[in-house]
Amino acid sequence: MFDYSMEYVGTYDAALTLEIIGPLPSDIRVNYYITGGEVRGSRIQGKLRPVGGDWLTVRADGVAVLDVRATIETGDGALIDVVYNGVLDLGPDGHAAVLRGELPERATIRTAPRMRTAHPKYEWVNRTQFVGIGEGKLRENVVTYDVYALG
């Protein structure tokens, strides 16, 4: 077994707008666009810029696969590019529920974010793999994540 550690980096909330594209040949496309948010942590503080989003696909088994692009603007003006994939479990009836327009009130989310920046203060993010553990309040179009750095 390999040794590893997980360091809590911070928490962020994202406000979203919803666009259901609808059924495609193999899944359902649901787009969430970021309208803002806040990042709170000991090493990164700032806001989510109102750009980017989650190009979500809902599989037949009710698992939604995340494909997220976002930008953090730190309190001192640095820009950090954030990209991640992950899974959101809508339950065994999730696919059919989305087709009916019935999103669950809450859903657990697990992600694997990567971050990039050219700002010297935050270059450490370029060498770090992160893990996000969160919850989506899908009827409110809000997600909240705790983010950890793997060491």
VEXDREN-2710 file (C-alpha; in Angstrom, 1 decimal):
% VEXDREN-2710
k/r/px/py/pz
1/MET/0.0/0.0/0.0
2/PHE/1.3/3.5/-0.9
3/ASP/1.5/6.2/1.7
4/TYR/-0.5/9.3/1.0
5/SER/-2.0/12.3/2.9
6/MET/-5.0/14.5/2.3
7/GLU/-4.7/18.2/3.3
8/TYR/-7.9/20.3/3.5
9/VAL/-7.5/23.2/1.1
10/GLY/-10.8/24.9/1.3
11/THR/-14.5/25.0/0.5
12/TYR/-16.3/26.6/-2.4
13/ASP/-19.8/27.3/-3.4
14/ALA/-21.0/27.8/-6.9
15/ALA/-24.2/29.3/-8.1
16/LEU/-25.4/27.9/-11.4
17/THR/-28.0/28.3/-14.1
18/LEU/-29.5/25.2/-15.7
19/GLU/-30.0/24.2/-19.3
20/ILE/-31.3/20.8/-20.1
21/ILE/-30.3/20.0/-23.7
22/GLY/-32.2/16.7/-23.5
23/PRO/-31.7/13.1/-24.6
24/LEU/-28.9/12.2/-26.9
25/PRO/-28.2/8.8/-28.5
26/SER/-26.4/7.5/-25.4
27/ASP/-27.3/9.8/-22.5
28/ILE/-28.9/13.0/-21.5
29/ARG/-27.0/16.3/-21.7
30/VAL/-27.5/18.8/-18.9
31/ASN/-25.5/22.1/-18.9
32/TYR/-24.9/24.1/-15.7
33/TYR/-23.3/27.5/-16.2
34/ILE/-21.4/29.2/-13.4
35/THR/-22.9/32.5/-12.4
36/GLY/-20.6/33.1/-9.4
37/GLY/-19.4/31.6/-6.2
38/GLU/-17.0/31.9/-3.3
39/VAL/-13.7/30.1/-2.4
40/ARG/-12.8/29.9/1.3
41/GLY/-9.5/28.3/2.4
42/SER/-6.3/28.9/4.2
43/ARG/-4.2/28.9/1.0
44/ILE/-6.7/30.1/-1.6
45/GLN/-9.5/32.7/-1.1
46/GLY/-11.5/34.4/-3.7
47/LYS/-14.4/34.0/-6.0
48/LEU/-15.5/31.9/-8.9
49/ARG/-15.8/34.1/-12.0
50/PRO/-19.1/33.9/-13.9
51/VAL/-17.6/31.9/-16.7
52/GLY/-17.4/28.2/-17.4
53/GLY/-19.7/25.5/-16.3
54/ASP/-20.4/21.8/-16.1
55/TRP/-21.3/19.9/-19.3
56/LEU/-23.0/17.0/-17.5
57/THR/-24.1/13.8/-19.0
58/VAL/-26.6/11.5/-17.3
59/ARG/-26.1/7.8/-18.0
60/ALA/-28.9/5.3/-18.2
61/ASP/-27.9/3.9/-14.7
62/GLY/-28.6/7.3/-13.1
63/VAL/-24.9/8.3/-12.7
64/ALA/-24.1/11.8/-14.0
65/VAL/-20.6/12.4/-15.2
66/LEU/-19.2/15.9/-14.6
67/ASP/-17.0/17.8/-17.1
68/VAL/-16.3/21.1/-15.4
69/ARG/-14.3/24.2/-16.4
70/ALA/-14.0/27.1/-14.1
71/THR/-11.8/30.1/-13.1
72/ILE/-11.0/31.2/-9.6
73/GLU/-10.0/34.8/-9.1
74/THR/-8.1/35.1/-5.8
75/GLY/-8.4/38.0/-3.4
76/ASP/-5.0/39.2/-4.6
77/GLY/-5.9/39.1/-8.3
78/ALA/-4.4/35.8/-9.5
79/LEU/-6.4/33.7/-11.9
80/ILE/-6.5/29.9/-11.5
81/ASP/-7.8/27.6/-14.2
82/VAL/-9.8/24.7/-12.7
83/VAL/-10.7/21.5/-14.7
84/TYR/-12.3/18.4/-13.3
85/ASN/-14.3/15.3/-13.9
86/GLY/-16.3/13.4/-11.4
87/VAL/-19.6/11.6/-10.6
88/LEU/-22.9/12.7/-9.2
89/ASP/-25.2/9.9/-8.2
90/LEU/-28.8/10.6/-9.1
91/GLY/-30.0/7.2/-8.0
92/PRO/-31.2/4.2/-10.0
93/ASP/-34.1/6.2/-11.4
94/GLY/-32.0/9.3/-12.1
95/HIS/-32.0/9.0/-15.9
96/ALA/-35.8/8.6/-16.1
97/ALA/-36.3/11.4/-13.5
98/VAL/-34.2/13.8/-15.5
99/LEU/-36.3/13.0/-18.6
100/ARG/-39.4/13.9/-16.6
101/GLY/-37.8/17.1/-15.5
102/GLU/-37.6/15.9/-11.9
103/LEU/-34.1/16.6/-10.4
104/PRO/-33.6/15.2/-6.9
105/GLU/-33.3/17.8/-4.2
106/ARG/-29.8/16.8/-3.2
107/ALA/-27.1/14.6/-4.7
108/THR/-23.5/13.6/-3.6
109/ILE/-20.6/14.6/-5.8
110/ARG/-17.1/13.2/-6.0
111/THR/-14.5/15.0/-8.2
112/ALA/-10.8/15.0/-9.1
113/PRO/-9.9/18.7/-9.8
114/ARG/-6.7/19.9/-11.5
115/MET/-5.6/23.5/-11.2
116/ARG/-3.2/25.7/-13.3
117/THR/-1.8/29.2/-12.9
118/ALA/1.2/31.3/-13.8
119/HIS/1.0/33.3/-10.6
120/PRO/4.1/32.7/-8.5
121/LYS/2.2/32.6/-5.2
122/TYR/0.0/29.8/-6.4
123/GLU/2.3/27.7/-8.6
124/TRP/2.0/24.9/-6.0
125/VAL/-1.4/24.1/-7.5
126/ASN/0.2/23.1/-10.8
127/ARG/1.9/20.2/-9.1
128/THR/-1.0/19.0/-7.0
129/GLN/-3.8/16.6/-7.5
130/PHE/-7.0/17.6/-5.7
131/VAL/-10.1/15.6/-4.6
132/GLY/-13.4/17.3/-4.2
133/ILE/-16.2/15.9/-2.0
134/GLY/-19.5/17.8/-2.2
135/GLU/-23.2/18.0/-2.5
136/GLY/-25.4/19.5/-5.2
137/LYS/-28.7/21.2/-4.2
138/LEU/-30.0/20.6/-7.7
139/ARG/-33.4/22.3/-7.3
140/GLU/-31.6/25.4/-6.1
141/ASN/-28.8/25.2/-8.7
142/VAL/-26.1/25.4/-6.0
143/VAL/-23.1/23.1/-5.4
144/THR/-20.7/23.1/-2.4
145/TYR/-17.4/21.2/-2.3
146/ASP/-14.7/20.6/0.2
147/VAL/-11.4/20.3/-1.6
148/TYR/-8.4/18.3/-0.5
149/ALA/-4.8/18.2/-1.8
150/LEU/-3.4/14.7/-2.2
151/GLY/0.2/14.4/-0.9
END
